[in-house]
């Protein structure tokens, strides 16, 4: 009994680890190209579905694809319609794993493991090391599959286990429902639909499951796999949650529809597999095993997802409207939004290109928060309302929190495996984050100066007020420029930044000289004049910080 348990658990462990290594290796190979490929998706639902299928076929994980999609929706890269199309396609792409497992190539698993290990450890180029990682992963998958099957073999003659597995016969409605529920919970626990498929194939190959029960378990797996997207969407924006809900609704409704026609669906899979591949019946026993059932299970998995995708891609507008209806948006205040990170997602830490893109989105958002705070503080001099001016304190706290969160996120990325390009990007984003926080500090200084003016009843002269407007408008323009530069909207931001930074420096000296001239002529008071000089200093500092951000934006462009 110990040997049986050790073989089953050891085989399962190898299988799970192999799947993980394959996914990580393929993601490393795809890298930035995968992200850019998904960013170019058009609004056409059929193209989105095709992209989802291709990407999932490449990275061998529907969970990874849906996690990417939910993250992209949260980051504003994808619309909800685009995301739903990709998720529908991802369900088709994930069936490739089952098709590969169904091939009888387990005898090559050890040579593949050897080759993958050699490439992973000794290949001189990163690309070949990643290819070795994929080969090693596939070798472990097939070796784990063989080990699991060997572990399950003795159970064929055990009456207790045979009695237990007869409950999963799928011969009547309640047995089918039991299989669906079991497949769902097994996938939720294992967090991998491919692992569930592998276990079902191993059990079925040893005669412990018949074809009906296997198909019902696979249907449950399609429901269980949606939990990953739901977990990732927690804390995300409304469209990220809607994308996750669309994934759940799509799979759940598809399973319910197949359950209604379950006997006909099973017969269809048997008929088309026999016709196309000329195979014996799925439950045919040869040498105490069912050598053909794995291919039937893989085909059932594929046919279900293709049929489900075909139906829902046609009715996708209704699906999207339904998801919006069950996931209404709640109004949130600006401060509530600013206090919480929006784009940073720990699920992408091990995928630096995607994680860094999300970090850049959060840095841009931090800049937008600084801009809103700047505008409100500047306008408060005209409105002269202390209660409205006091909001800057809360927003400055929010900017400090964002700086800490972004920095921690970037540090975690840098602690993983990153390319020199990604490492440079981490440094650039940290520099941007720190300078946006310093902009917040200078805004705080300006707010305190305005507060002092209002409390003491000071006012600027008409000339001073005009200078205040001119330089604050120029600083506002500079902040907007670097925000657009961070997001990539303005490719020439760095070169424009030089001119604006110089203009602000000249303004500061010119306005300072004009103030001293007014002071000598006695046309302005000393106290508000000294406050004005301090304001000019802070405006000039904000210009310096904006130029630092512009320099950081250029960081990777000349590598």
WOFENJO-V449706 format. One line per field, one symbol per residue. phi: phi as a letter, one per 20 degrees, with the letter a starting at -180 (. if undefined). psi: psi as a letter, one per 30 degrees, with the letter a starting at -180 (. if undefined). burial: + if it has 16 or more other ideal C-beta (glycine too) atoms within 10 Angstrom, else -. Layout:
# WOFENJO-V449706
phi: ???
psi: ???
burial: ???
This chain:
# WOFENJO-V449706
phi: .ffgffffffffffffffgffgfffffffflffffffffefefffffgfffgffffffelafffffffffffffenfdefffffffffffffffffgffffffecffefffffffffgffecffdggffffffffgffffgfffffffffffgfffdefffffffffdfmecgffffgfffffffffffelbfffffffffffffenecefgffffffffgfffffffffffffneffffffffffffffffffffffffdggfffffffffffffdldfgfefdblmcdfdfffffffffffffffffgffffeggffffffffecfedfcfffgfffdfddfcffdgecggffffffffffffffffffgfgfffffffffldffffffgffffffffffgffffffffffffeecfgfffffgffffffgfffffggfffgffffffgffffemfbefgfffffgfffffffgffffffffffenfdfegffffgffffffffggffffffffffffemebeffffffffffgfffffffffffffffffegefdf
psi: eeeeeeeeeeeeeeeeeeeeeeeeeeeeeebeeeeeeffgklfkeeeeeeeeeeeeeefhjeeeeeeeeeeeeefgekleeeeeeeeeeeeeeffeeeeeefkigffgeeeeeeeeeeeeefkfkeefeeeeeeeeeeeeeeeeeeeeeeefefffgjeeeeeefffhfgfleeeeeeeeeeeeeeeeefhjeeeeeeeeeeeefggfkleeeeeeeeeeefeeffeeeeeefkflleeeeeeeeeeeeeeeeeeeeeeegeeeeeeeeeeeeeeefhlllegkkkhglifffeeeeeeeeeeeeeeeeeeffegeeeeeeeeeefikkkkkleeeeffkkefkjffgegieeeeeeeeeeeeeeeeeeeeeeeeeeeffeeehjeeeeffeeeeeeeeeeeeeeeeeeeeeeffajkleeeeeeeeeeeeeeeeeeeeeeeeeeeeeeeeeeeefglllleeeeeeeeeeeeeeeeeeeefeeeefgejfgeeeeeeeeeeeeeeeeeeeeeeeeeeeefgglleefeeeeeeeeeeeeeeeeeeeeeeeeefeffg.
burial: ------++--++-+++-++++++++++++++--++--+--+---+-++++++++++++++++++++++++++++++++++++++++++++++++++++-+++---+--+--++-++--++--------+++++++++++++++++++++++++-+---------+--+++----++-+++-+++-+++-+-+++++++++++++++++++++++++++++++++++++++-++--++++++++++++++++-+++--+---+--++--++--+-----+--++-----++-++++++++++++++--++-+++--+--++--++--+----------++-+++++-++--+++++++++++++++++++++-++-+++-++-------+-++--++-++--++-+++-++--+----+---+--++-+++++++++++++-++++++++++-++---+-++--+--++--++-++--++++++++++--+--++-++--++--+--++--++--+--+-----+---++-++--++-++++++-+++++++++------
